[in-house]
Amino acid sequence: MVEIKSITLYDKSFIGMHLHLPGYPLYLITSTKTIITQNMFDVRYFRKELPIAVILTEYRYGFEAMLNARVIAMNEIAKAYGVTTLMNGKEALLLCETKEA
C-alpha cells in the first residue's frame, strides 16, 4: 500500500510518500527542488541530470520523526546549498527550498 500526504512547513508545501513495505516501511518527502528520505538508499541512487537536492536522514518511523532525524548524507547540490550533517531533516529541507538552482 502507498500513502500520499500533503506536508506543509511554514509557507512551503511538500508531498509525503509512505510505502508500506513488509518489515521496513519507506518514507520520502519531495518537492520540485528536493528529495529527503531515510538511509535505506545510497545517495548515488538519485544521481540524475536534474538539479535536485537529495538528503538522507537516519532511519525513523514517520514523516515528523524523519524531519527531526539527523542528516547523514547529501548529494553535491544539497552541499552547495549549505546542507551539513549538523542539521536535522527539516532544517536541511527548508534550506534547499530557499535556494535557486
C-alpha positions, 0 to 999 in steps of 0.5 A, a space after each residue: 500500500 502507498 500513502 500520499 500526504 500533503 506536508 506543509 512547513 511554514 509557507 512551503 508545501 511538500 508531498 509525503 510518500 509512505 510505502 508500506 513495505 513488509 518489515 521496513 516501511 519507506 518514507 520520502 518527502 519531495 518537492 520540485 527542488 528536493 528529495 529527503 528520505 531515510 538511509 535505506 538508499 545510497 545517495 548515488 541512487 538519485 544521481 540524475 541530470 536534474 538539479 535536485 537536492 537529495 538528503 538522507 536522514 537516519 532511519 525513523 518511523 514517520 514523516 515528523 520523526 524523519 524531519 527531526 532525524 539527523 542528516 547523514 548524507 547529501 548529494 553535491 547540490 544539497 552541499 552547495 546549498 549549505 546542507 551539513 550533517 549538523 542539521 536535522 531533516 527539516 532544517 536541511 529541507 527548508 534550506 534547499 527550498 530557499 535556494 535557486 538552482 
